[in-house]
């Protein structure tokens, strides 16, 4: 049921509009915001969902001249220059400025809920074909990916190219210096430690980029008989543990800019340098992205010498927590498995495996940005749940 309006009135010399709803609740809207968001064709382009009103034409001290309840589903406002604006009840209700209403909209838009895990992870699994051709399954996949941070897709063909199709399913893949997709296998003169048979320590991919890829896909095409097990750890869960266990270490890792470097040739030649904090936090001090790859952490370190050892001590404690038995989950990919995970949250690694004259283990990898993934999630939600 769309909300109904019982009463509307101007407050504070016309600088606020108060809406009383039929359910007894009320909302207060600043007039500068209402004028800024006028929905008429002169001020708003519906086909683009974009504002036409130039900001320089907005009076930040504007007050409503007249306010009226057109019917129980719409209010109208006349401004001092006689410009008229109308606002639908449903549109207004969704944009209520109360703390509860704002939190509800933000949760709907960005799905901040997290399900933390450790070695007890029940790895979510969905058939690859289902998410490719069934919207409900694809929606479940992306919702779970956002909430848990990792989902295993099973039953893909054991050949290159499946990730290209997966990219088309969500929108498009992220191009990097290693190409649209890249092949994880033992290579001579490897330009990346992943292209060896050695153990890979827990890391996130590409912290050397200012905007690291948000989601990673790894498709198993060939698997070695011995070794090569995959390991993952919930970085946000470990951050919570570190913050509680050693607040000072958490503060150091969330405030110290670490230099990263990656130089070489692949899709093209590259010389990439970047500064990242190991733990990126939001305004509440909660981790929102992990930027940790020991292989590409630069020997250049742009901090005072006396702060170096405390940084190493903090990073050692964080690394020990990542590798503790209670936090890490170990599994082995089979040909046709595609593991999809949050590269900002889930750190991944690999156990070593024997080298040989032939390629015994082959994964194809690809990236996508969270903007693309969340865009597809919202479109699927609208289609599956039949709502905005």
C-alpha positions in Angstrom: 0.0 0.0 0.0 1.4 3.4 -0.9 1.4 5.9 2.0 -1.3 8.5 2.4 -0.9 12.1 3.6 -3.2 13.5 6.3 -1.9 17.0 6.6 0.9 19.3 5.3 2.1 22.6 6.6 5.1 25.0 6.4 7.3 25.5 9.5 10.1 27.8 10.5 9.0 30.8 8.4 8.5 28.4 5.4 12.0 26.9 5.5 10.6 23.4 6.4 7.6 21.4 5.3 6.0 19.1 7.8 4.1 16.1 6.4 1.7 14.2 8.7 1.0 10.7 7.4 -2.2 8.7 7.7 -0.4 6.1 9.9 0.2 8.9 12.5 3.9 9.4 11.8 5.4 12.6 10.5 8.3 13.8 8.3 10.1 17.1 8.1 11.7 18.2 4.8 14.0 21.2 4.4 12.7 23.6 1.7 16.2 24.0 0.1 16.2 20.2 -0.5 12.6 20.3 -1.9 13.4 23.1 -4.3 16.7 21.3 -5.3 14.7 18.2 -6.1 11.7 19.7 -7.9 10.4 17.0 -10.3 9.0 19.2 -13.0 10.3 19.0 -16.6 12.2 22.2 -16.2 14.2 21.0 -13.2 14.4 17.3 -13.8 15.0 15.0 -16.8 13.0 11.8 -16.2 14.5 9.9 -19.1 17.9 10.2 -17.5 16.8 10.3 -13.9 18.9 13.4 -13.5 18.6 16.9 -12.1 18.5 19.8 -14.7 18.4 22.7 -12.2 21.9 24.3 -12.0 23.2 24.6 -8.5 24.0 28.3 -9.0 20.3 29.0 -9.6 19.4 27.5 -6.2 18.7 29.9 -3.2 20.0 28.0 -0.2 17.8 30.2 2.1 14.7 29.6 0.1 11.3 29.4 1.9 8.0 28.1 0.6 5.4 30.7 -0.3 2.5 28.3 -0.3 2.1 24.7 0.6 -1.0 22.6 -0.2 -2.2 19.0 -0.1 -3.3 18.4 -3.7 -4.8 15.1 -2.7 -3.7 12.4 -0.2 -1.1 11.2 -2.6 0.6 14.5 -3.5 1.7 17.9 -2.1 2.3 21.1 -4.1 4.5 24.0 -3.3 4.6 27.5 -4.8 8.0 29.2 -4.4 8.6 33.0 -4.1 9.3 33.3 -7.9 5.9 31.6 -8.5 7.6 28.4 -9.7 5.4 25.4 -8.8 6.6 21.9 -7.6 4.7 18.7 -6.9 5.9 15.7 -4.8 4.3 12.3 -4.8 3.6 10.8 -1.3 5.5 7.6 -2.1 8.5 9.6 -3.3 8.5 11.7 -0.2 8.1 8.8 2.2 11.1 7.0 0.8 13.2 10.1 1.3 12.2 10.9 4.9 15.0 12.4 6.9 14.4 10.4 10.1 17.3 8.3 11.2 15.2 5.1 10.9 14.0 5.9 7.4 17.5 6.9 6.2 19.0 3.6 7.5 16.3 1.6 5.8 17.0 3.2 2.4 20.8 2.8 2.8 20.4 -0.8 3.7 18.2 -1.4 0.7 20.7 0.3 -1.7 24.0 -1.0 -0.4 23.2 -4.3 1.6 25.6 -3.6 4.5 24.6 -6.8 6.4 27.5 -9.2 6.9 27.7 -12.8 8.0 31.1 -13.3 9.6 32.8 -16.7 9.5 36.0 -18.6 10.3 37.1 -22.2 9.8 33.4 -23.2 10.3 32.4 -21.6 7.0 29.6 -23.5 5.2 30.8 -22.6 1.7 27.7 -21.4 -0.2 27.3 -23.3 -3.5 25.1 -22.7 -6.6 25.2 -24.4 -10.0 26.9 -22.2 -12.6 24.2 -22.8 -15.2 21.5 -21.7 -12.8 22.9 -18.3 -12.2 23.6 -17.9 -15.9 20.0 -18.5 -16.9 17.8 -18.1 -13.9 17.3 -14.6 -12.4 16.2 -15.8 -9.0 19.4 -17.9 -8.7 21.6 -15.0 -10.0 19.9 -12.7 -7.4 20.6 -15.2 -4.6 24.2 -15.5 -5.8 24.9 -11.8 -5.7 23.1 -11.3 -2.4 25.1 -14.1 -0.8 28.3 -12.8 -2.3 27.6 -9.4 -0.6 26.6 -10.8 2.7 29.0 -13.8 3.2 31.8 -12.6 0.9 32.3 -15.9 -1.0 30.2 -18.2 -3.2 31.2 -21.3 -5.1 29.6 -21.8 -8.6 29.7 -25.5 -9.6 29.5 -27.3 -12.9 31.0 -24.8 -15.4 32.7 -26.2 -18.4 36.4 -26.9 -17.8 37.6 -24.6 -20.5 38.7 -21.0 -20.9 36.1 -18.4 -21.7 33.5 -19.2 -19.0 34.4 -16.1 -17.1 33.8 -14.0 -20.1 30.2 -15.3 -20.1 30.0 -14.7 -16.4 31.1 -11.1 -17.0 28.3 -10.6 -19.6 25.8 -11.9 -17.0 26.6 -9.1 -14.5 27.6 -6.5 -17.1 31.3 -6.5 -17.8 34.6 -7.5 -16.4 37.4 -5.2 -15.1 40.3 -4.8 -17.4 43.7 -4.7 -15.7 47.4 -4.9 -16.7 47.1 -8.7 -16.7 44.3 -8.6 -19.3 40.5 -9.1 -19.3 41.1 -12.6 -17.9 44.4 -14.2 -16.8 45.8 -17.7 -16.5 47.0 -18.9 -13.1 49.5 -21.6 -13.9 53.3 -22.3 -13.5 55.1 -20.2 -15.9 58.8 -19.7 -16.7 60.1 -16.3 -15.6 56.8 -15.6 -13.9 55.8 -11.9 -13.6 53.6 -12.7 -10.6 54.1 -15.0 -7.7 50.7 -16.6 -8.4 52.3 -18.0 -11.6 54.5 -20.3 -9.7 53.9 -23.6 -7.8 54.9 -22.1 -4.5 52.7 -21.4 -1.5 50.7 -18.1 -1.7 50.2 -16.3 1.6 46.9 -14.7 2.4 46.4 -11.5 0.3 44.0 -9.4 -1.5 44.6 -8.8 -5.2 45.9 -5.6 -6.6 46.3 -3.2 -3.6 48.8 -1.4 -5.9 45.8 0.1 -7.8 44.2 3.2 -6.3 40.8 1.4 -6.7 41.4 -2.3 -6.3 38.9 -4.7 -8.0 36.0 -5.4 -5.7 35.1 -9.0 -6.8 37.4 -11.8 -8.0 36.5 -14.9 -10.0 38.7 -18.0 -10.2 37.7 -20.8 -12.6 39.4 -24.2 -12.1 40.2 -25.7 -15.5 42.8 -28.2 -14.4 43.7 -29.3 -10.8 46.9 -31.0 -9.6 46.5 -34.3 -7.8 48.8 -33.3 -4.9 48.7 -30.0 -3.1 47.2 -26.8 -4.6 44.5 -26.4 -1.9 42.8 -23.0 -1.7 42.6 -21.1 1.6 40.4 -18.1 2.5 39.9 -16.0 5.5 37.2 -13.4 6.4 39.3 -10.2 6.7 36.5 -8.2 8.3 36.0 -10.8 11.0 39.7 -10.8 11.7 39.7 -7.0 11.8 37.0 -7.1 14.5 39.2 -9.5 16.5 42.3 -7.3 16.1 40.4 -4.1 17.1 39.2 -5.8 20.3 42.5 -7.6 21.0 44.9 -4.8 20.2 43.3 -1.4 19.5 46.7 0.2 19.0 47.7 -2.3 16.3 44.4 -1.7 14.6 45.0 2.1 14.7 48.4 1.7 13.2 47.2 -0.5 10.3 44.2 1.7 9.6 46.3 5.0 9.5 49.7 4.1 8.0 50.0 4.5 4.2 52.0 1.5 2.8 53.8 1.7 -0.5 52.9 -0.9 -3.1 54.6 -1.6 -6.5 54.1 -3.7 -9.6 56.4 -3.4 -12.6 56.5 -5.7 -15.6 54.9 -6.7 -18.9 51.7 -8.7 -19.5 48.7 -7.3 -21.3 50.9 -4.3 -21.8 54.0 -3.0 -20.0 53.3 -1.4 -16.7 54.9 0.5 -13.8 52.3 0.9 -11.1 52.8 2.5 -7.6 50.3 3.3 -5.0 49.9 4.0 -1.3 47.2 2.1 0.7 46.3 1.6 4.3 46.3 -2.1 5.2 42.8 -1.6 6.7 40.5 1.1 5.2 37.9 2.2 7.7 34.7 4.2 7.5 33.7 7.1 9.7 32.7 4.7 12.5 36.1 3.0 12.5 34.7 -0.2 10.8 36.8 -2.0 8.1 35.5 -1.5 4.6 38.4 -2.7 2.6 41.6 -4.7 3.2 44.6 -3.8 1.1 47.2 -6.4 1.9 49.6 -8.2 -0.5 53.0 -9.0 1.0 54.4 -9.9 -2.4 53.9 -6.4 -3.9 54.5 -4.4 -0.7 57.3 -2.1 -1.7 60.7 -1.9 -0.1 60.2 1.9 -0.2 58.4 2.8 3.0 57.4 6.5 3.4 57.2 6.8 7.2 59.7 8.0 9.9 62.2 5.3 10.9 61.0 5.2 14.5 57.5 4.1 13.4 58.7 1.2 11.3 59.1 -1.4 14.0 55.7 -0.7 15.6 54.1 -1.0 12.1 55.8 -4.4 11.6 54.6 -5.6 15.0 51.0 -4.6 14.2 51.1 -6.3 10.8 52.6 -9.4 12.4 49.7 -9.6 14.8 47.2 -9.1 12.0 48.9 -11.7 9.9 49.0 -14.2 12.7 45.3 -13.8 13.2 44.7 -14.4 9.5 46.6 -17.6 9.6 45.2 -19.0 12.9 43.4 -22.3 12.6 40.1 -20.8 13.9 39.9 -18.2 11.1 41.1 -19.9 7.9 39.0 -22.2 5.7 40.7 -24.7 3.3 39.1 -26.3 0.3 40.2 -27.7 -3.1 38.7 -26.6 -6.3 37.6 -29.2 -8.9 37.6 -28.6 -12.6 34.4 -26.7 -13.4 34.3 -24.9 -10.1 34.2 -21.1 -10.1 34.9 -19.4 -6.8 33.6 -15.9 -6.6 34.6 -13.7 -3.7 34.8 -10.2 -2.3 38.4 -9.0 -2.9 37.9 -6.1 -0.5 37.0 -8.5 2.4 38.2 -12.0 1.7 41.9 -12.7 1.7 42.9 -15.8 -0.3 45.9 -18.0 -0.5 47.1 -21.4 -1.9 49.1 -24.3 -0.7 52.1 -25.3 -2.8 52.1 -28.1 -5.3 54.7 -30.2 -7.1 56.2 -28.7 -10.3 56.5 -30.7 -13.4 57.4 -30.7 -17.1 53.7 -30.1 -17.9 51.0 -27.8 -16.6 49.2 -29.7 -13.8 47.1 -26.8 -12.4 45.3 -24.2 -14.4 42.9 -21.5 -13.1 41.5 -18.7 -15.2 40.9 -15.5 -13.2 39.0 -12.3 -13.8 37.8 -9.2 -11.8 34.7 -7.1 -11.6 34.0 -3.9 -9.7 31.4 -3.8 -6.9 29.7 -0.9 -8.8 28.9 -3.3 -11.7 28.0 -6.2 -9.4 25.6 -4.1 -7.2 24.1 -2.6 -10.3 23.1 -6.0 -11.5 21.9 -7.1 -8.1 19.5 -4.1 -7.9 18.2 -4.8 -11.4 17.7 -8.5 -10.6 15.9 -7.6 -7.3 13.5 -5.3 -9.2 12.8 -8.1 -11.7 12.6 -11.0 -9.1 10.7 -9.1 -6.4 8.8 -6.9 -8.7 9.7 -3.7 -6.9 12.0 -0.7 -7.0 
